[in-house]
Amino acid sequence: MNKVEVGLAIAVVGILLYVGGLIYYEMVIELENNPDIKDIGGPPAITDLRLVVVTVVVAVVMCGILLRIKPKEEKE
């Protein structure tokens, strides 16, 4: 793996961990403020799910393109 692939891998893992932490934090706060909540469900509208799918597909395509680009070789 070259430096670009390592950098992208670290960035993707970092972003996933950050978003997961934010979601967990928001859920904990909401459950603490409303103890009567018993069920946790999915998104309230299908448009939110479509937006997530589009975002993930665009991110996958961009990462795929960036991983296929060869770095310029340095002249000695």
N, C-alpha and C positions, 0 to 999 in steps of 0.2 A: 504494500500500500504506500502510495506517495503522500506528501504532506497535505495536498488538497483533499484526498479521500479521508484522511485522519481528521482533518479540520471539520469537514462536513459531517462525519460520523459523530464527533463530539458535539457539534452544534445541534444536530437532530436529537440526540439523547438528552442534551441539556434542555432544549425546548420542550420535549415531551415530559421530562421531570418537572419543569416549571409549571406547565399547564396542569399537570396532574395534581401538583401541590396546591395550586389556586382553586381547583375544583374541590379538592378535599377540604380546604380551609373554608370555602363558602358553604359547603354542606354542613360542616360542624357548627358554624355560626348559626345557620338557619335552624338546625335541629335543637340547638341550645335555646334559641329564642322562642321556638314553637314546640314544646314537648309533646303536644297532642298529635304530631305527625307520626303515622305508623308505616305508611307505604312511600317508597321512593320510586318514581316512575321515569319514563323517558321524556323526550322533549314534548312540549305541549302542541307544537304544530309541525307538519311535515316540511314546511319551508326551511326550518332551522336545520333539519337533517340534510336537505338538499344542499344548503350552503356549506355544511361540513364536508359533504362528499366532494363538491366542486373544489374546495380549498385543499383537501388532501390530494386530489388528482393533480391539481396544478403544482403542488409542492413536489410530488413524485416525479412529474415530468421535468421540472426545473432541476431537481437533484440528479436525475438521469442524464440530462444534457451536460450539467457541470462535471459529472464524473467521467463522461466520455471525452471531454476536452483534454488534449494532451498539453502538459505544461511546456513552455518554450525552453529549449536547451540553451544553456549558457555557453558563450564562446570563451575559449581559454586563450 
